[in-house]
Each structure stands twice: as structure tokens, then as C-alpha cells.
Amino acid sequence: MDTDVAIVGGGVAGLTAATFTARAGLDTLVIDHGESILARNAHLENVPGFPLGINARTFLSLLREQAAENGVEFHEARVTRVSETDDGLRLRAEVSDGETDITTSYALATSWSDSGYLDELADVGLTKRGSKVYVDVDDFGRTGVDGLYAAGRIAEKPHQTVVAAGHGAEVALTLIDDSDVPFYHDWVAPEGYFTGRGREVPPGCEEISDEERREREQASLDRLQEAFAEPQSEPPTMHPSVADDTDDAED
Ligand SMILES: Cc1cc2nc3c(=O)[nH]c(=O)nc-3n(C[C@H](O)[C@H](O)[C@H](O)COP(=O)(O)OP(=O)(O)OC[C@H]3O[C@@H](n4cnc5c(N)ncnc54)[C@H](O)[C@@H]3O)c2cc1C
């Protein structure tokens, strides 16, 4: 498998980052194994835009659908190893019936709480606190290895959904900036917003007609009505230690 951007982890940070890199035109593959820790939440009440909160499993499923709508590809597998190559990075991933290799120009670790696949990379700093290991990043999400980034809780960001999503987006923008994609805003503006003032539409921006705006709004209303028509049937996932009576205070 070959891609521009490989994102390890399809949780909050990974799916948000993937939506940004795919919308910027970079081929984006999310490799995910297991489920987001947010699936353990009982009711999500601090994400902007949902006055009475939202079911966390519904939120996760809409995040994943949004990534797919924007062209993100998915690979169900556990990443076990990352190595450097002459022109990028190679990820080894375990699937049910063997292993796959993925070559990529850029990789983004968002795999709370597994960083074991980075152990062989001497230039990646890992910080252990209690039972948790965090990936060291600079202010922009870059690690010590060219082309390798980390975002969300694994980069030791505070443990909230909107923080993980925001960091995923921010680090994706760093990655986009480091790539050949020209300056990138990801804005959708009404027709004439730029051109009506004699300006070019900036890279990564779009001007849409009133008719197109109405069509997109109607499609989003239809989809949201369908998504919120019925209560979510999946209950929260319980912490594994509840069953075996061990203790892990943090999550
Ligand atoms: C009980 C509970 C309640 C919570 N309630 C709230 C709340 O009300 N409000 C709030 O803001 N936040 C809440 N949170 C916190 C929130 O869930 C996290 O901060 C957020 O999910 C972190 O996002 P992330 O993308 O860093 O990690 P995650 O969302 O956990 O995503 C990590 C992904 O990486 C995958 N993965 C891991 N290792 C590998 C590997 N080797 N290969 C491939 N994939 C891998 C995992 O399966 C997972 O899908 C709660 C957390 C818990 C536990």
C-alpha cells in the first residue's frame, strides 16, 4: 500500500486530521485498530455546537463518515512498526490474516494509548508518566523524525475531545504546510466574496453559488435528520479494568 499521508488511529484527533489532509488533496489513509477511548463516554456535553450534548458514539460515527465523504481511505489494522526509508516512512500493520506494509511520505501518530510501534526510531522522543507513554512533539506537532508527526492525547494534549480534534487539525495543517500543497485555508465562501473584490480565490478556498449553497445545506439537513432520528443503540464501552478489578486511574 502506498499513500501520501498515513494516520495511525481513527479516533478524534486522527479522523479530524485526516479530513483536513484529504481536503487539501493529499491521499490519506487512516489505519485503525480497536476503538476510540471516547466510546467509553456516557454523554458528551462539552463539544461546541451541541447545546444539550450529543451521544459520543454518534459523534464518532459522524466524524468517520465526514472523513470518508472527504475521500479518506480506511485500513482496519494495528500498526506494529514504523521505519525510515530513503524517501519516506514504512509502516507495518497487523491484519487478521497477516501483515501489510504501507509506504508513505508523511505519518501522523494519533494512537492513544499505543506508541510501541515507534520504539525503533531513535530520533523519536517518548516520555513515560506512570503507565502512560507520550510522544514528544514541538509546538507544531513535529517529532524528531522527518515526516512523522503526533497529535491528540498521545502528544500529551489535555484529555478532552475538542482539544484532541483541534490539535489533530492544527498538526494536519503543519503537515500540509510541510508538503507541496500551496498555502491552504479550507474556506467555503459565497460567490463573489473574493472575485467580487478583484481577488483570486486563494488556494484551498472555494466560492460557491447561491444555488450550490442551498443544495449543500439541504443535503446536510437531510443527513443530520436521519442521523439524529433515533437514539444511538450502542451503550458506552466500560473500562477494561472494571471487569478484572485492576486500577488505572487516568482513563
Ligand atoms: C470515560 C470517558 C469519558 C470521557 N468523556 C469526555 C467528555 O465528556 N468530554 C470530553 O471532551 N472528553 C471526554 N473524554 C476524553 C476523550 O475521549 C479523549 O480526550 C479523546 O478521545 C482523545 O482523542 P485521541 O484521538 O487522542 O484518542 P482516541 O480518540 O482514543 O483515538 C485513538 C485511536 O487510535 C487507535 N489505535 C491505538 N493504537 C493503535 C495502533 N497501534 N494501530 C492502529 N490504531 C491504533 C485506537 O483504537 C483509537 O481508535 C472521555 C474519556 C473517557 C475515557
The ligand as a Tripos MOL2 file, in Angstrom:
@<TRIPOS>MOLECULE
LIG
   53    58     1     0     0
SMALL
NO_CHARGES

@<TRIPOS>ATOM
      1 C1        -14.9790    7.5180   30.3060 C.3       1 LIG1
      2 C2        -14.5220    8.6770   29.4590 C.ar      1 LIG1
      3 C3        -15.3380    9.7720   29.2860 C.ar      1 LIG1
      4 C4        -14.9330   10.8680   28.5370 C.ar      1 LIG1
      5 N1        -15.7620   11.9250   28.4470 N.ar      1 LIG1
      6 C5        -15.3660   13.0370   27.8130 C.ar      1 LIG1
      7 C6        -16.2190   14.1760   27.7670 C.ar      1 LIG1
      8 O1        -17.3320   14.1650   28.3040 O.2       1 LIG1
      9 N2        -15.7820   15.2740   27.1180 N.ar      1 LIG1
     10 C7        -14.5550   15.3290   26.5290 C.ar      1 LIG1
     11 O2        -14.2170   16.3750   25.9640 O.2       1 LIG1
     12 N3        -13.7270   14.2620   26.5270 N.ar      1 LIG1
     13 C8        -14.0900   13.1230   27.1770 C.ar      1 LIG1
     14 N4        -13.2540   12.0430   27.2220 N.ar      1 LIG1
     15 C9        -11.8840   12.1720   26.6570 C.3       1 LIG1
     16 C10       -11.8250   11.9190   25.1420 C.3       1 LIG1
     17 O3        -12.4190   10.6660   24.8570 O.3       1 LIG1
     18 C11       -10.3520   11.9080   24.6820 C.3       1 LIG1
     19 O4         -9.6800   13.0600   25.1270 O.3       1 LIG1
     20 C12       -10.2260   11.8240   23.1520 C.3       1 LIG1
     21 O5        -10.9210   10.7100   22.6510 O.3       1 LIG1
     22 C13        -8.7460   11.7310   22.7490 C.3       1 LIG1
     23 O6         -8.6760   11.6250   21.3410 O.3       1 LIG1
     24 P1         -7.4620   10.8910   20.6230 P.3       1 LIG1
     25 O7         -7.7390   10.9540   19.1620 O.co2     1 LIG1
     26 O8         -6.1770   11.3990   21.1400 O.co2     1 LIG1
     27 O9         -7.5650    9.3590   21.1140 O.3       1 LIG1
     28 P2         -8.7220    8.3000   20.7400 P.3       1 LIG1
     29 O10        -9.9900    9.0150   20.4450 O.co2     1 LIG1
     30 O11        -8.7320    7.2830   21.8180 O.co2     1 LIG1
     31 O12        -8.2260    7.6290   19.3820 O.3       1 LIG1
     32 C14        -7.1060    6.7650   19.3360 C.3       1 LIG1
     33 C15        -7.3550    5.7040   18.2590 C.3       1 LIG1
     34 O13        -6.1330    5.0260   17.9580 O.3       1 LIG1
     35 C16        -6.4110    3.6260   17.8060 C.3       1 LIG1
     36 N5         -5.1420    2.8930   17.9970 N.ar      1 LIG1
     37 C17        -4.4110    2.7880   19.1380 C.ar      1 LIG1
     38 N6         -3.2670    2.0880   18.8860 N.ar      1 LIG1
     39 C18        -3.2850    1.7600   17.5690 C.ar      1 LIG1
     40 C19        -2.3800    1.0650   16.7110 C.ar      1 LIG1
     41 N7         -1.1990    0.5500   17.1590 N.pl3     1 LIG1
     42 N8         -2.7090    0.9070   15.4010 N.ar      1 LIG1
     43 C20        -3.8760    1.4160   14.9130 C.ar      1 LIG1
     44 N9         -4.7820    2.1100   15.6800 N.ar      1 LIG1
     45 C21        -4.4710    2.2860   16.9890 C.ar      1 LIG1
     46 C22        -7.4610    3.3830   18.8920 C.3       1 LIG1
     47 O14        -8.1590    2.1780   18.6890 O.3       1 LIG1
     48 C23        -8.3440    4.6120   18.7080 C.3       1 LIG1
     49 O15        -9.3250    4.3910   17.7140 O.3       1 LIG1
     50 C24       -13.6470   10.8940   27.9370 C.ar      1 LIG1
     51 C25       -12.8150    9.7660   28.0630 C.ar      1 LIG1
     52 C26       -13.2390    8.6770   28.8220 C.ar      1 LIG1
     53 C27       -12.3250    7.5080   28.9820 C.3       1 LIG1
@<TRIPOS>BOND
     1     1     2 1
     2     2     3 ar
     3     2    52 ar
     4     3     4 ar
     5     4     5 ar
     6     4    50 ar
     7     5     6 ar
     8     6     7 ar
     9     6    13 1
    10     7     8 2
    11     7     9 ar
    12     9    10 ar
    13    10    11 2
    14    10    12 ar
    15    12    13 ar
    16    13    14 ar
    17    14    15 1
    18    14    50 ar
    19    15    16 1
    20    16    17 1
    21    16    18 1
    22    18    19 1
    23    18    20 1
    24    20    21 1
    25    20    22 1
    26    22    23 1
    27    23    24 1
    28    24    25 2
    29    24    26 1
    30    24    27 1
    31    27    28 1
    32    28    29 2
    33    28    30 1
    34    28    31 1
    35    31    32 1
    36    32    33 1
    37    33    34 1
    38    33    48 1
    39    34    35 1
    40    35    36 1
    41    35    46 1
    42    36    37 ar
    43    36    45 ar
    44    37    38 ar
    45    38    39 ar
    46    39    40 ar
    47    39    45 ar
    48    40    41 1
    49    40    42 ar
    50    42    43 ar
    51    43    44 ar
    52    44    45 ar
    53    46    47 1
    54    46    48 1
    55    48    49 1
    56    50    51 ar
    57    51    52 ar
    58    52    53 1
@<TRIPOS>SUBSTRUCTURE
     1 LIG1         1 GROUP 0 **** ****
